[in-house]
Amino acid sequence: MSDVLSSYPLLLRGAWVTIQLTVYGSALALVLAFVFGLMGGARSAWVRAVGRVYVEFFRGTATLVLMYWLFYALPLIGFRFAPMFAAVLALGLNVGAYGAEVVRGAVKAVPKAQFEATIALNMRPWQRLRRVLLPQAVALMLPPFGNLLIELMKGSAVVSLISIADLMLRAQQLRQSTGQTTAVFLVILVIYFVIAQVLQLLVRYMERRADVMLGRRPGRAARSALDTLGAAK
């Protein structure tokens, strides 16, 4: 175990690559989720069909197979991607398909009366979406988005199979050099757990912020005023 712990710089470099993959992949997945999720709730049947094709195809495709196809198969027809780009694209396309369903369901879950009120106020479609529907829908999206973010982080472990020096590949190198399989995988198990907990705390903070913006819980200033009022009584 001491040999494994003394090699922490190697594992930290791998963990940093894993974090980068998580950030880039989640950013791409978030963009795709909103684009195709909103398309899934559009009035046009053609627009809805395009959104449905994306969701069903990439949700039904294994991330590893998609990554292999992008990295090994596409170069055979003239398209060559860097390993990091292929990994981020595979992770983003796959998780974005799940996220699109989250977006579509969250927007649909906003009470119909809210939509009718925007029509009564003569808002344009973009104004309805930006000012009324999305702020309420985002609060509903955050918990499932948090789960998808953690799943993306854990799913990034497969990128070691296309020679990206992430945490898993560094662990394999350390295992081969020290021969301590149990200790190595115990350490990276803890590292993955810590990263997941940090992501979970971040999502919960965003949930609280969304609730404050929507008036579902008092903000810091309101809590201070309530505490002062209670003390005065």
MIGUKE-863143 format. One record per residue (C-alpha): residue in one letter; x, y, z. Coordinates in steps of 0.05 Angstrom, whole numbers, plus 5000, padded with zeros to 4 digits. Example, Ala and Ser with C-alpha at 12.3 -4.5 7.8 and 13.67 -1.06 7.14 Angstrom:
! residues 2
a524649105156/s527349795143/
//
This chain:
! residues 233
m500050005000/s505750485015/d508350414943/v501450594917/l500651194962/s507551454945/s505551454872/y499851954885/p502452464833/l501151944778/l494151824803/l492752564811/r494652674738/g489852134718/a484452424762/w485453104729/v484352794661/t478052454687/i475453124713/q476953444646/l473052904610/t467253004658/v467153754648/y467653734572/g462953144564/s457753444610/a458054114574/l456853784507/a451353344537/l447953944568/v447654324502/l445053704465/a440053564520/f436954264515/v436954284439/f433853604428/g429553624491/l426254264468/m425553974398/g421953384429/g416553854455/a415954274391/r409454354354/s412354134287/a411953384277/w418353394236/v422153754291/r419653254342/a421552684296/v428752934291/g429252984366/r426352294375/v431251974326/y437152274363/v434552054431/e432851344411/f439151224371/f444351474421/r440551244482/g440550544453/t447950554435/a453350334484/t458450894499/l464250424489/v461850194420/l460550914400/m467451124423/y470750544385/w466750734323/l469051464327/f476251294342/y477550664301/a472250624246/l471651344222/p479051404205/l477950844154/i473451324114/g477751934123/f475452234189/r480552214244/f479352484314/a484152594372/p483052094429/m480452634477/f475652914425/a472952224407/a471852054481/v468352714497/l463952644435/a461951934453/l460452114526/g456752754507/l452452434452/n450451854497/v448952244561/g445752814521/a440552324495/y438452154566/g438652894585/a434153074527/e428652654557/v429752994624/v428953684591/r422753474552/g419553184614/a421253774658/v418454284610/k412253864602/a411453824677/v410854574686/p403454714704/k399154864644/a396455484678/q403455784674/f403455694599/e396455974592/a398556584633/t404156734584/i399256714527/a394657184565/l400457664575/n401757644499/m408857384507/r412557134447/p414456394446/w421756534463/q419656994520/r414956454547/l420655954547/r426056404575/r422156784628/v416956294653/l417655574630/l425155444633/p426455754702/q421255284732/a423354694690/v430754764708/a429154664782/l425853994762/m431753804717/l437353894768/p436453244808/p436452784747/f441853194715/g446053084777/n445252334769/l447152364695/l453252784712/i455752264761/e454251704711/l458252074658/m464152134706/k464051394722/g462951214649/s469251594630/a473351004657/v472550654590/v476751184554/s482950834578/l481550334522/i483450844470/s489851024507/i487551644544/a491551714608/d485551794655/l485051524726/m483650814703/l489650784656/r494251064709/a491650544758/q493149994708/q500250264699/l501250304774/r498449594784/q503349324733/s509349684764/t507749504836/g503848864830/q498949104884/t492349004850/t487949054911/a491249684939/v491250044872/f483949924858/l482050094929/v485350764922/i482150944856/l475450704883/v476151224937/i478251764887/y472151624842/f467751654904/v470652324926/i469652624856/a462452374855/q461152694923/v463953364901/l459453344839/q453453174883/l454853754929/l455354214869/v448653994842/r445354064910/y448054774916/m445054924848/e438454624870/r438255084931/r439855684887/a434255504839/d429355434897/v431256114923/m430356434855/l423456124849/g421556334920/r420955624945/r425755755002/p428156405034/g434856695013/r440456895060/a437757595070/a430757335083/r433256825133/s437257365169/a431057805173/l426957225200/d432257065252/t432457795274/l424957815279/g424857175319/a430157435367/a426258085376/k420157695398/
//
